[in-house]
Amino acid sequence: MTALAASRSHLVDRLARPRGRLTADAPIGPQTWFRTGGPAEVLFRPADTEDLASFLAALPADVPVTVLGVGSNLLVRDGGVKGVVIRLMRGFTGIVVDGEEVGAGAGALDLNVALTARDHALEGLEFLSGIPGTIGGALRMNAGAYGGELAQVLMSAEAVDRRGALHNVGPAEMGFSYRHSEVPTDWIFTSALLRGRLGDRMAIARRIAEIDAARIESQPRSRTGGSTFMNPPGDTAWQLIDRAGCRGLRIGDAQVSDKHCNFLINLGAATAADIEALGEEVRRRVLEKTGVRLDWEIRRIGEPAGTSA
């Protein structure tokens, strides 16, 4: 192969052909809740766990891997994401109830898990209805809301590592803390087993309705990435942001929500660079005003514009 031909080749040409779907230069930014950002160099949607494991085992060691859920707590930078982006969809969205245990694929929506538990009169999983993501993402960051978090209900989780090896771990091995787990960064979760408790179906339904009403009342229903910054110990991010005078602050079409100032929103034409710059300006002002350094909760991935995948 000549140097010119090599320069024109695409990563997808180097990859083994799985049973799932490979797409070159896939526009993933518009699929996120912010509706902005660049493409994935290659997007892979595996057929099942075996397909995922064999693909990873054959993947060249120099190719980076990124996992994408529903894009609810994610900002894809404008230059896109180099390497392979993996999205667990069909084949990873099943939910099965056995007694007081709920098995869910990593691609299952947190809301759907809560609703399935409700339909089987299982309480303890209602909080999941307030988390706009998937079980895979919830495992990675110990997602929580409305008085509950995944660490409280997890029985076990299954994952595939970068070499294609399978792992089954319990909650003690996850190393959970606030919005964090200690599992290796190259693990891709494929499923989880959660514990519920038999309860009153109507009471469970009322709790889920209360959570939904609270979200509608307090959170913007627009192009957003959800909660932007983690709550510092003993404080709340939104109050710090408000105290620093950032409510309604704008950069381009990116704005700090007037409704809940720990949410950044895309008013329509914001770039990922606008949104990230706004977040960094909020962090700067909060630190200057209060002495508290906010940590991002939103996951930011990819390259700036001009370094496209």
N, C-alpha and C positions, 0 to 999 in steps of 0.2 A: 504494500500500500504506500503510495506517495505521501509526502508531508501534506500536500494540498488536500488529498482525499481524506486523510486522517482528520484534518482540521474541520472538514465538512461532515464527518460522521457524527452520529447522535448517540448519547448514552444508551438509549433503548436498544440499539443494535448490539450492544455488548451483553445484554441480559438474557438469561435462560427464559424459555417460553413456558409460563405457568398455565394452569387450567383457568385461573382468574384472568382479569382484564388489565392490560398495560396500555397506558395512554401517554404519548409524548406531548410535552408542552401544554399540560392540562391547566385551564384557567381556574385555579382553586381560590384565589382571592375573592372573586365575586360570590363564591359559595359560603363564605364566612358571614357571620352576623353583621360585621362592619360593612360588608359588600364592597371591599376595596382590597387592593394588593395584587401581587404578580402571580405568575404561573408556577406549577411544579415542573421540573425538568422531566420527570417521569412520575405518573400516578399509577399505583398498583392497588387493585381491589381483589384480594385473594378470594378463592371460592370457599375455603374452609381452613381449619387449623393446619391440616397436613399440607395443603398447598402453600400456606404461608411459611411453614417450617422448611420445606424443600427449596422454596425460592430464596430464603435467607441463607440457607446452607450453601447455595451455589452463587451467591452474590459476591462480586469482587470486593476485596477488603477495602479498597480505596473509595468505594461509593457510600456516601452518607445516607442515613435512613432517618426519616421523620414520620411520626404518626399523627394523623389528622382525624379528629372526631367529627362533630357536627359544626365545628367552627364557632362555638358560642362564647368561648373565653380565649380567643385567639386573634392575633394581628399578624397577617402575612405581609412582610415588607414588599415595597413596590418592585424590587428587582427579582422577586420570586424565590423559590427554594431549590437549591442544587441537590442533585442526587435523586433518590427514590422517596416519594411520599406515599405512605401506606394508609389506606382508608378501609376500615372494617365495616362492610355493609351486609348485603345478603349473605347468609351463612353464619353471621355473628350477632343476629338481632333476636334470637329466640329467647323466650321466657317460659320456664317450667316450674310448677309448684308441686312439691311433694311434702304433705303434712305442713309443718311450720317452716320449711326450707324453700327458698326461692332461688332457682338457678337462672342466671341471665348471661347472655352473650355480651362481650365487651362493646359491641355496637348498639346494644339496646338502649333506648332513651331512658334516662332516670325517671322521667314522668311515667312512662309506660310500665316500668317495674312497680312504681307506687300504685298505679291503677290496677295492675294485675293482683298485687297483694290485697288491695281493697276488695276486689271481686271474690277473693277467697277468705275474706274476713280475717286477714292477718294485719295486726297493728305493729308499729315500730318502724315502718318504712315510709311513713307519710312525708317525712322531711325531703325525700328524694323528689317529690313533685315540685319542690321549689328550686331545684337545681337544673338549669337549662343545658344539659350535656348528656354524655353517655356513661355507661358503667366503666368502660376502660379509662376514661379521663378521671372519673371519680376515684378509682383505685390509685391512680398515679399521684393525685394531689390530696387524698383524704378529704374529698369534697364534703361540705356540710352546709346546713341552713336550717333556720327555724328550730333550733334546739337539738338537732341531730347531726351526726357525721358518720361516714362510712365505717370508721374504726369500731363503732359501737355495734354494728350489725354483721360485719364480715365473718364468715366461717372459714372460707378458703378462696384462693384465686389461682388461676392457671395463666401461664405466660410462655412465650417463645423468645429466646434470646437471639442475639445477632448471628450466632453460629447455627441456629435452627434447632437447638436443644429445647426440650419441653421442661417446664417447672410447675410444681404444685406446692403452694405455700400457705401457711396459716397466718392469722393476724399478727402473732408475735414476731414472725419473720419479716413482716412488712415494714417495721420500724416507723409506725405512724406517729406524727406530731401534727400541730396545727397546719393545715393545708399542705402537708408534705408527707412523703414516704421515703424510706431509705433503700428501696430496691434498686438494683443496677439500672442505669439510664438506658441501656440497650434492650431491656425487656419490653416486649409488646404484650400487654394483657389480652387474653382471648375470652375469658369468662370468669364469673364469680359465683360463689354460693353464699347467700345471705340468710340471716335468721330473723324470722318474724315471730309474733306471738298471737295465738288465737284471741280474737277480740270481737267487739260488736261492729258489724259492718256499717251500720248507719253512723255510729260515732266516728269511725275511720273516714267515711265519706265527708262528714262535716268538717273534720280536721283538714282534709285535702282542700275542701272548698274555702276554708278560712285562709289557708296558705296562698291559694290562688288570688283571693280578694286582697290580701295584704300586698302581694306582688304588684297587682294592678294599681293599687292605691299609692304605692311608694316608689315604683320603678318606672322609668321611661319605656314606652312601647315603640321603639324606633330602632334605627341601625346602631347597635351598641355591642359591646363585648362583655356586658355584665359588670360585675364588681371589678374595678380597675386595680385597686391597691389592697393589700392585706391589712387587717386591723392590727395596729401595734399593741403590744402587751398593755392591758389596762386602759386602752383608749379605742376610739372608733375613727376609721379613716375619714368618713364623710364629715364628721364634726371638725376635724383638723383642717380639712380642705375648705370648709365653710369659714372657719376662723381666719384662714389665710386670705379670704376675699376672692376665692376662685370660682364661686358659683356663677355660671354663665360665661366664663372666660372662653375666648375663641382664638383659634389659629386657623385661618382659611375657613373651610367648612367643617372643621372639627370643633366641638363645643363641650364644655363641662355642663352636664345636664342641670337645668334649673330645678328639676323635680327631685333628683337624688344626685348630689355632687360627687359621689364616688363612681359615677357612670360617665364615660365619655361617649359622645354620639356623633355620628356622621350625618350632617344635615343634608347631604346629597352628593357633593362632589369632593369630599375630603380624600386626600391620598393617605396611605399608611404613614408616610413621613409626617403629614400634618398631625395625625392622631398621636403618634409617638412623641413628636415635639411638644404637643400640648401636655401630654402626661409628664414629660420631663420638666416642663415649666411649672406644673402643679407641684411636683416634688421639690423643686427649688424654692418656691414660695412658702411651702409648708415648713421646710427646714429653716428658712430664714425667719419665719414668724414664730414658730413653736419649738424649734430645736429638734424635732422628730423627723427622722429619715423614713419616708414611706417606701415599702418594697412592692414591686409590681406583682399583682396576682394574675393579670392577663399574660398569657404566654406570647412572646414575640419571636417570630421565626423568619428566616430568609435573609436576603441581601438587600441593601439599599438600591434605589434606582441607579441605572448606569453600570450595574454589575449583574445583569440578568442571568438567570439560569439557562 
